Amino acid sequence: MIYNKKGLSTVVTTLIIILLVLVAIGIIWVVVRGVIDQGADQIDTSSQCPLIDLRITGQNGCGATGTCTVNIERKSGGGEIDGVAAVVSSDTASSEIEYNYGNIEQLGNGQIDANGIAGGTTVRVSAFFNNSQGIPQTCSNSAEYYFGS
């Protein structure tokens, strides 16, 4: 007959502790991986943005209607962009950011549509990159065009 059952309970306890540790490691890894992926997207965008140089060379029909076509010239530098974001502003208000998808090649020209507010006085454009979730990350460096200038 078996009189000493303490050995069996020690093995079960050890297995439960090992299982709990593995579950805890899995939970911690999911959280850490999310933080690392988010940081990688920000680093990638912030390293590419300073190299992108956009210039507004003209506009057609902006001002009273709030809708215009903006001519853009891209200088050399940086890689492929996912598109150009545009905002039309006046002295008192700004439009929502409008994303125009499509790469403008280095040393190339392009046109984008900017729908903003009636009586707008400024259009501002900047490049953007989509992060790993497909959400546009707009560069902080931008080009501005003042209507009438």
Backbone as CSV, one residue per row, in Angstrom:
resi,resn,N_x,N_y,N_z,CA_x,CA_y,CA_z,C_x,C_y,C_z
1,MET,0.822,-1.179,0.000,0.000,0.000,0.000,0.867,1.244,0.000
2,ILE,0.299,2.313,-0.578,1.035,3.565,-0.648,0.576,4.423,0.518
3,TYR,1.551,4.720,1.392,1.230,5.551,2.546,1.684,6.992,2.373
4,ASN,2.626,7.209,1.484,3.190,8.555,1.326,2.785,9.099,-0.048
5,LYS,1.800,10.031,-0.098,1.319,10.613,-1.342,1.882,12.014,-1.560
6,LYS,2.824,12.454,-0.758,3.384,13.802,-0.877,4.176,13.974,-2.171
7,GLY,4.809,12.969,-2.684,5.590,13.074,-3.910,4.720,13.424,-5.113
8,LEU,3.537,12.870,-5.182,2.626,13.130,-6.284,2.129,14.584,-6.252
9,SER,1.801,15.108,-5.086,1.315,16.482,-5.005,2.427,17.481,-5.321
10,THR,3.669,17.174,-5.039,4.790,18.046,-5.363,4.969,18.129,-6.879
11,VAL,4.818,17.035,-7.576,4.943,17.017,-9.030,3.815,17.839,-9.664
12,VAL,2.589,17.666,-9.184,1.451,18.405,-9.715,1.638,19.904,-9.460
13,THR,2.071,20.271,-8.269,2.303,21.676,-7.933,3.378,22.277,-8.834
14,THR,4.450,21.569,-9.062,5.522,22.043,-9.931,5.018,22.242,-11.362
15,LEU,4.233,21.312,-11.877,3.673,21.439,-13.221,2.734,22.647,-13.315
16,ILE,1.928,22.890,-12.314,1.021,24.043,-12.321,1.818,25.343,-12.308
17,ILE,2.877,25.411,-11.518,3.709,26.617,-11.472,4.373,26.848,-12.831
18,ILE,4.896,25.806,-13.446,5.521,25.940,-14.762,4.492,26.415,-15.783
19,LEU,3.276,25.879,-15.764,2.220,26.286,-16.672,1.844,27.759,-16.469
20,LEU,1.738,28.204,-15.229,1.424,29.610,-14.941,2.530,30.546,-15.439
21,VAL,3.772,30.140,-15.289,4.893,30.954,-15.767,4.846,31.071,-17.294
22,LEU,4.558,29.991,-17.992,4.469,30.034,-19.447,3.321,30.935,-19.914
23,VAL,2.187,30.874,-19.234,1.063,31.745,-19.577,1.437,33.207,-19.335
24,ALA,2.090,33.511,-18.222,2.510,34.881,-17.917,3.502,35.389,-18.964
25,ILE,4.443,34.562,-19.381,5.399,34.957,-20.422,4.666,35.258,-21.725
26,GLY,3.674,34.446,-22.081,2.895,34.688,-23.290,2.149,36.012,-23.240
27,ILE,1.530,36.331,-22.123,0.797,37.597,-21.974,1.753,38.783,-22.065
28,ILE,2.866,38.691,-21.379,3.848,39.782,-21.411,4.392,39.959,-22.826
29,TRP,4.638,38.877,-23.551,5.176,38.973,-24.909,4.196,39.682,-25.850
30,VAL,2.902,39.410,-25.718,1.912,40.066,-26.571,1.937,41.583,-26.342
31,VAL,2.015,42.018,-25.102,2.047,43.450,-24.789,3.343,44.076,-25.309
32,VAL,4.467,43.450,-25.056,5.763,43.991,-25.474,5.851,44.046,-26.998
33,ARG,5.359,43.026,-27.692,5.403,43.018,-29.151,4.581,44.165,-29.742
34,GLY,3.426,44.471,-29.151,2.609,45.591,-29.612,3.334,46.916,-29.463
35,VAL,4.010,47.113,-28.333,4.765,48.349,-28.108,5.927,48.457,-29.088
36,ILE,6.613,47.364,-29.342,7.747,47.367,-30.269,7.275,47.668,-31.690
37,ASP,6.175,47.043,-32.123,5.660,47.291,-33.474,5.231,48.741,-33.651
38,GLN,4.577,49.308,-32.652,4.151,50.705,-32.734,5.361,51.631,-32.789
39,GLY,6.363,51.365,-31.992,7.586,52.168,-32.012,8.325,52.059,-33.330
40,ALA,8.305,50.871,-33.942,8.976,50.683,-35.233,8.306,51.517,-36.313
41,ASP,6.964,51.600,-36.305,6.249,52.438,-37.281,6.632,53.896,-37.125
42,GLN,6.715,54.370,-35.877,7.052,55.772,-35.635,8.486,56.067,-36.050
43,ILE,9.400,55.157,-35.783,10.800,55.356,-36.162,10.927,55.378,-37.677
44,ASP,10.218,54.471,-38.363,10.294,54.408,-39.814,9.797,55.710,-40.440
45,THR,8.659,56.225,-39.972,8.109,57.469,-40.507,9.013,58.653,-40.186
46,SER,9.485,58.730,-38.946,10.303,59.884,-38.565,11.670,59.877,-39.250
47,SER,12.150,58.727,-39.679,13.433,58.697,-40.377,13.273,59.043,-41.861
48,GLN,12.111,58.805,-42.441,11.891,59.089,-43.854,11.429,60.524,-44.095
49,CYS,10.632,61.069,-43.186,10.016,62.385,-43.396,11.010,63.525,-43.648
50,PRO,12.096,63.654,-42.904,12.994,64.788,-43.153,13.612,64.788,-44.556
51,LEU,13.628,63.649,-45.215,14.230,63.547,-46.538,13.276,63.960,-47.652
52,ILE,11.985,64.051,-47.357,10.976,64.379,-48.368,10.858,65.892,-48.476
53,ASP,11.017,66.424,-49.687,10.939,67.867,-49.920,9.909,68.137,-51.007
54,LEU,8.730,68.625,-50.597,7.672,68.969,-51.530,7.606,70.484,-51.685
55,ARG,7.310,70.942,-52.880,7.130,72.374,-53.152,5.830,72.551,-53.919
56,ILE,5.066,73.557,-53.565,3.853,73.890,-54.310,4.247,74.874,-55.390
57,THR,4.006,74.497,-56.647,4.410,75.356,-57.762,3.250,76.169,-58.310
58,GLY,2.049,75.910,-57.849,0.900,76.680,-58.299,-0.386,76.007,-57.899
59,GLN,-1.498,76.711,-58.138,-2.811,76.168,-57.819,-3.816,76.684,-58.820
60,ASN,-4.909,75.956,-58.960,-5.955,76.332,-59.903,-7.294,76.334,-59.178
61,GLY,-7.967,77.452,-59.172,-9.332,77.528,-58.678,-9.504,77.583,-57.179
62,CYS,-8.460,77.797,-56.400,-8.610,77.862,-54.950,-9.203,79.208,-54.542
63,GLY,-9.561,79.296,-53.309,-10.052,80.570,-52.785,-11.512,80.523,-52.460
64,ALA,-12.352,81.170,-53.257,-13.766,81.352,-52.938,-14.523,80.027,-52.825
65,THR,-14.218,79.058,-53.653,-14.963,77.798,-53.636,-14.468,76.833,-52.567
66,GLY,-13.236,76.953,-52.160,-12.666,76.014,-51.197,-12.166,74.737,-51.839
67,THR,-12.310,74.611,-53.157,-11.838,73.433,-53.877,-10.795,73.873,-54.886
68,CYS,-9.678,73.168,-54.924,-8.631,73.563,-55.853,-7.799,72.360,-56.267
69,THR,-7.044,72.554,-57.316,-6.044,71.595,-57.745,-4.692,72.228,-57.479
70,VAL,-3.853,71.536,-56.754,-2.550,72.059,-56.358,-1.464,71.338,-57.151
71,ASN,-0.572,72.101,-57.770,0.568,71.535,-58.499,1.728,71.387,-57.529
72,ILE,2.304,70.194,-57.493,3.375,69.887,-56.539,4.600,69.406,-57.291
73,GLU,5.743,69.857,-56.820,7.033,69.411,-57.340,7.760,68.746,-56.186
74,ARG,8.339,67.586,-56.437,9.102,66.888,-55.407,10.574,66.937,-55.737
75,LYS,11.362,67.362,-54.779,12.816,67.394,-54.940,13.375,65.996,-54.663
76,SER,14.683,65.820,-54.847,15.298,64.517,-54.614,15.414,64.259,-53.123
77,GLY,15.402,63.007,-52.779,15.555,62.600,-51.384,14.370,61.792,-50.907
78,GLY,14.654,60.858,-50.027,13.594,60.035,-49.471,13.186,58.935,-50.420
79,GLY,12.416,58.016,-49.892,11.947,56.898,-50.706,10.557,57.154,-51.242
80,GLU,9.885,56.060,-51.550,8.534,56.149,-52.089,7.569,56.564,-50.974
81,ILE,6.676,57.490,-51.294,5.674,57.933,-50.333,4.331,57.311,-50.703
82,ASP,3.428,57.240,-49.729,2.105,56.684,-49.999,1.140,57.735,-50.531
83,GLY,1.483,59.003,-50.364,0.633,60.053,-50.898,0.946,61.395,-50.277
84,VAL,0.062,62.360,-50.578,0.232,63.722,-50.091,-1.053,64.137,-49.383
85,ALA,-0.913,64.698,-48.189,-2.051,65.196,-47.423,-2.156,66.697,-47.630
86,ALA,-3.399,67.196,-47.746,-3.619,68.622,-47.986,-4.636,69.172,-46.997
87,VAL,-4.407,70.423,-46.570,-5.333,71.138,-45.696,-5.485,72.548,-46.250
88,VAL,-6.742,72.991,-46.440,-7.026,74.356,-46.865,-7.453,75.132,-45.624
89,SER,-6.885,76.334,-45.429,-7.161,77.127,-44.233,-7.552,78.548,-44.596
90,SER,-8.251,79.192,-43.665,-8.515,80.625,-43.748,-7.991,81.244,-42.456
91,ASP,-8.284,82.511,-42.233,-7.839,83.159,-40.999,-8.540,82.591,-39.770
92,THR,-9.703,81.994,-39.958,-10.489,81.553,-38.803,-10.712,80.051,-38.719
93,ALA,-10.475,79.290,-39.793,-10.790,77.858,-39.770,-9.860,77.083,-40.683
94,SER,-9.847,75.758,-40.472,-9.079,74.852,-41.320,-9.956,73.681,-41.715
95,SER,-9.715,73.153,-42.911,-10.458,71.980,-43.368,-9.881,70.728,-42.712
96,GLU,-10.585,69.636,-42.903,-10.059,68.344,-42.474,-8.884,67.980,-43.375
97,ILE,-8.017,67.111,-42.881,-6.911,66.637,-43.713,-7.495,65.760,-44.816
98,GLU,-7.110,66.039,-46.036,-7.567,65.245,-47.174,-6.372,64.480,-47.722
99,TYR,-6.480,63.147,-47.724,-5.385,62.299,-48.169,-5.528,61.991,-49.652
100,ASN,-4.514,62.324,-50.430,-4.443,62.027,-51.854,-3.414,60.913,-52.028
101,TYR,-3.884,59.711,-52.328,-2.991,58.557,-52.408,-2.260,58.518,-53.744
102,GLY,-1.040,58.050,-53.697,-0.230,57.901,-54.897,1.127,58.552,-54.714
103,ASN,2.140,57.853,-55.124,3.508,58.333,-54.986,3.807,59.413,-56.024
104,ILE,4.498,60.449,-55.605,5.092,61.410,-56.536,6.574,61.078,-56.544
105,GLU,7.071,60.673,-57.681,8.466,60.244,-57.794,9.415,61.393,-57.474
106,GLN,10.635,61.046,-57.056,11.667,62.055,-56.828,11.908,62.830,-58.119
107,LEU,12.060,64.137,-57.994,12.248,65.063,-59.099,11.054,65.052,-60.062
108,GLY,9.905,64.612,-59.554,8.707,64.555,-60.381,7.701,65.621,-59.983
109,ASN,6.660,65.718,-60.781,5.575,66.660,-60.538,4.274,65.894,-60.406
110,GLY,3.334,66.499,-59.712,2.028,65.883,-59.575,0.976,66.923,-59.256
111,GLN,-0.258,66.509,-59.312,-1.378,67.368,-58.948,-2.227,66.639,-57.931
112,ILE,-2.719,67.388,-56.961,-3.647,66.817,-55.997,-4.851,67.744,-55.880
113,ASP,-5.966,67.169,-55.486,-7.163,67.956,-55.225,-7.243,68.227,-53.729
114,ALA,-7.556,69.466,-53.395,-7.706,69.865,-51.999,-9.079,70.498,-51.839
115,ASN,-9.955,69.816,-51.127,-11.292,70.351,-50.846,-11.265,70.916,-49.442
116,GLY,-11.537,72.171,-49.323,-11.427,72.789,-48.010,-12.615,73.646,-47.676
117,ILE,-12.355,74.867,-47.297,-13.392,75.784,-46.859,-13.455,76.969,-47.812
118,ALA,-14.652,77.490,-48.023,-14.820,78.648,-48.893,-14.064,79.825,-48.298
119,GLY,-13.413,80.580,-49.140,-12.650,81.731,-48.669,-11.310,81.351,-48.075
120,GLY,-10.825,80.146,-48.388,-9.526,79.725,-47.873,-8.416,80.624,-48.372
121,THR,-7.414,80.830,-47.544,-6.302,81.702,-47.912,-4.988,80.946,-48.039
122,THR,-4.937,79.713,-47.538,-3.694,78.953,-47.526,-3.987,77.486,-47.810
123,VAL,-3.114,76.850,-48.551,-3.156,75.399,-48.675,-1.801,74.881,-48.198
124,ARG,-1.821,73.831,-47.390,-0.602,73.231,-46.846,-0.599,71.759,-47.245
125,VAL,0.517,71.294,-47.786,0.655,69.896,-48.187,1.865,69.275,-47.507
126,SER,1.746,67.993,-47.226,2.874,67.245,-46.684,2.725,65.787,-47.093
127,ALA,3.833,65.090,-47.158,3.835,63.676,-47.530,3.313,62.845,-46.363
128,PHE,2.823,61.657,-46.676,2.446,60.726,-45.615,2.818,59.302,-46.002
129,PHE,2.970,58.484,-44.969,3.255,57.065,-45.109,2.203,56.297,-44.331
130,ASN,1.763,55.158,-44.846,0.828,54.310,-44.111,1.618,53.425,-43.156
131,ASN,1.147,53.319,-41.909,1.813,52.430,-40.965,1.376,50.992,-41.223
132,SER,1.799,50.062,-40.387,1.518,48.644,-40.634,0.028,48.318,-40.565
133,GLN,-0.779,49.168,-39.919,-2.223,48.964,-39.874,-2.930,49.695,-41.016
134,GLY,-2.178,50.366,-41.903,-2.768,51.088,-43.019,-3.255,52.481,-42.666
135,ILE,-2.871,53.000,-41.504,-3.288,54.332,-41.073,-2.242,55.349,-41.528
136,PRO,-2.667,56.422,-42.206,-1.704,57.422,-42.689,-0.991,58.135,-41.535
137,GLN,0.334,58.237,-41.637,1.161,58.978,-40.694,1.739,60.175,-41.441
138,THR,1.200,61.368,-41.168,1.581,62.564,-41.906,2.898,63.116,-41.389
139,CYS,3.767,63.507,-42.304,5.049,64.118,-41.942,4.799,65.529,-41.398
140,SER,5.652,65.958,-40.493,5.482,67.289,-39.903,6.013,68.386,-40.827
141,ASN,6.987,68.068,-41.678,7.474,69.086,-42.614,6.465,69.230,-43.754
142,SER,6.132,70.480,-44.087,5.100,70.718,-45.090,5.462,71.919,-45.952
143,ALA,4.732,72.048,-47.051,4.872,73.207,-47.942,3.566,73.972,-47.901
144,GLU,3.652,75.300,-47.902,2.460,76.148,-47.858,2.390,77.021,-49.099
145,TYR,1.152,77.319,-49.491,0.925,78.232,-50.601,-0.150,79.223,-50.157
146,TYR,0.181,80.498,-50.207,-0.764,81.550,-49.858,-1.416,82.036,-51.140
147,PHE,-2.732,81.981,-51.205,-3.456,82.392,-52.400,-3.183,83.868,-52.670
148,GLY,-2.972,84.181,-53.919,-2.678,85.560,-54.292,-1.204,85.872,-54.256
149,SER,-0.380,84.885,-53.841,1.073,85.144,-53.808,1.747,84.571,-55.020
